[in-house]
Amino acid sequence: MRWPLLLGLALSVFVVPVSAATTKDFLYRCSLDAKACADKIRDVARVIERPPPGQRAPVRICFPTGQSDDDLADAITSYIDNQSPPWDNRNDFDSIAAALASLYACDGIKGLGDYE
């Protein structure tokens, strides 16, 4: 009876969740893996460009040509890290979306209120 419980606990130590729940978790994971961080950022960009019906207005995101995963991760995490008060306990999606809208909105409008 204990083996399934012990096996489950052992596996939970080695399994890393796909998505961070908080911005603090997201920033930590980005410090470990810039590619996974950039992938998460691009996933959020796709959602805010094509939000589900009835949600926020779409925001077109324009990434600079040739931007590496490291550069993208650094730009977004630096923007988030420099917010005051800190966004540590915010939802990671909302923090990434706000940073994307501020840094990479195609129309050049900074600080779009829907994502802050």
C-alpha positions as CSV (number, residue, x, y, z in Angstrom):
1,M,0.0,0.0,0.0
2,R,2.9,2.4,0.7
3,W,4.7,1.6,-2.6
4,P,2.4,3.6,-4.9
5,L,2.5,6.6,-2.5
6,L,6.3,6.4,-2.2
7,L,6.7,6.0,-6.0
8,G,4.4,9.0,-6.5
9,L,6.4,11.2,-4.1
10,A,9.7,10.1,-5.7
11,L,8.4,10.9,-9.2
12,S,7.1,14.3,-8.1
13,V,10.6,15.3,-7.1
14,F,11.9,14.8,-10.7
15,V,8.9,16.0,-12.7
16,V,9.0,19.8,-13.5
17,P,5.6,21.4,-14.2
18,V,5.1,22.6,-17.7
19,S,3.8,26.0,-16.6
20,A,4.8,28.2,-13.7
21,A,1.9,29.4,-11.6
22,T,3.5,32.6,-10.4
23,T,5.9,35.2,-11.9
24,K,8.5,34.3,-9.3
25,D,8.4,30.7,-10.5
26,F,8.6,31.8,-14.1
27,L,11.6,34.0,-13.5
28,Y,13.4,31.2,-11.7
29,R,12.7,28.7,-14.5
30,C,14.0,31.3,-17.0
31,S,17.3,31.5,-15.1
32,L,17.7,27.7,-15.7
33,D,16.5,27.4,-19.3
34,A,16.3,30.3,-21.8
35,K,14.9,28.2,-24.6
36,A,12.0,26.9,-22.5
37,C,11.5,30.5,-21.2
38,A,11.4,31.8,-24.8
39,D,8.9,29.1,-25.8
40,K,6.6,30.1,-22.9
41,I,6.9,33.8,-24.0
42,R,6.0,32.9,-27.6
43,D,3.1,30.8,-26.4
44,V,1.7,33.8,-24.4
45,A,2.3,36.0,-27.5
46,R,0.2,33.7,-29.6
47,V,-2.6,33.9,-27.1
48,I,-2.7,37.6,-26.7
49,E,-2.6,38.0,-30.5
50,R,-5.6,35.6,-30.9
51,P,-7.4,35.7,-27.5
52,P,-10.4,33.5,-26.9
53,P,-13.7,35.1,-28.0
54,G,-15.1,37.6,-25.4
55,Q,-11.7,38.0,-23.7
56,R,-9.3,41.0,-24.1
57,A,-8.7,42.8,-27.4
58,P,-5.9,41.3,-29.5
59,V,-2.5,42.8,-29.4
60,R,-0.2,42.3,-32.4
61,I,3.3,41.4,-31.3
62,C,6.4,42.2,-33.4
63,F,9.6,40.5,-32.3
64,P,12.9,42.0,-33.6
65,T,14.3,40.0,-36.5
66,G,17.0,37.6,-35.4
67,Q,16.3,37.9,-31.7
68,S,17.8,34.8,-29.9
69,D,16.0,32.9,-27.2
70,D,18.5,34.3,-24.7
71,D,17.8,37.9,-25.8
72,L,14.0,37.4,-25.7
73,A,14.1,35.8,-22.3
74,D,16.5,38.5,-21.0
75,A,14.3,41.3,-22.3
76,I,11.1,40.0,-20.8
77,T,12.5,38.9,-17.5
78,S,14.4,42.2,-17.1
79,Y,11.2,44.1,-17.7
80,I,9.3,42.0,-15.2
81,D,12.1,42.1,-12.7
82,N,12.2,45.9,-12.7
83,Q,8.5,46.4,-11.9
84,S,7.7,48.1,-8.6
85,P,6.0,46.8,-6.6
86,P,7.4,43.4,-7.6
87,W,5.2,41.1,-9.6
88,D,6.4,37.9,-7.9
89,N,3.0,36.6,-6.9
90,R,1.2,37.6,-10.0
91,N,0.0,35.0,-12.5
92,D,2.9,34.3,-14.9
93,F,0.7,34.7,-18.0
94,D,-0.4,38.2,-17.0
95,S,3.1,39.3,-16.3
96,I,4.5,38.0,-19.5
97,A,1.5,39.5,-21.5
98,A,2.1,42.9,-19.9
99,A,5.8,42.8,-20.7
100,L,5.1,41.7,-24.3
101,A,2.5,44.4,-24.8
102,S,4.9,47.0,-23.4
103,L,8.0,46.0,-25.2
104,Y,6.9,44.4,-28.5
105,A,3.4,45.8,-29.5
106,C,3.6,46.4,-33.2
107,D,1.8,49.7,-32.9
108,G,4.4,51.1,-30.5
109,I,1.8,51.8,-27.8
110,K,3.6,51.3,-24.5
111,G,1.9,50.0,-21.3
112,L,-1.4,48.7,-22.7
113,G,-3.8,48.7,-19.7
114,D,-5.5,45.4,-20.5
115,Y,-2.3,43.5,-19.6
116,E,-1.1,45.4,-16.6
